[in-house]
């Protein structure tokens, strides 16, 4: 029986690199805590808007837009700080 020594996120990125080639960006968005926190916060806002009389639909969608905008800006800042690898660089074979 094989043992699992690698984290699932690393394996997912490795699979993506094999499928599409090396990428020079930050970690894939679906593998970040910020993405899942944004999704949970948006769900919480929409549930609160559905059950609350004081949180109107316009205010709820404005909050959802603000959360989404904050996430997009944070990803942009993270990508701006990542180093760019040359396109001709190849990965060393794994042993």
Secondary structure, DSSP 8 states (H G I E B T S, - for coil): -----S-HHHHHHHHHHHHH----SSS-GGGSHHHHHHHHHHHHHHHHHHH-SSS-HHHHHHHHHHHHHHHHHHHHHHHHTS----TT-------
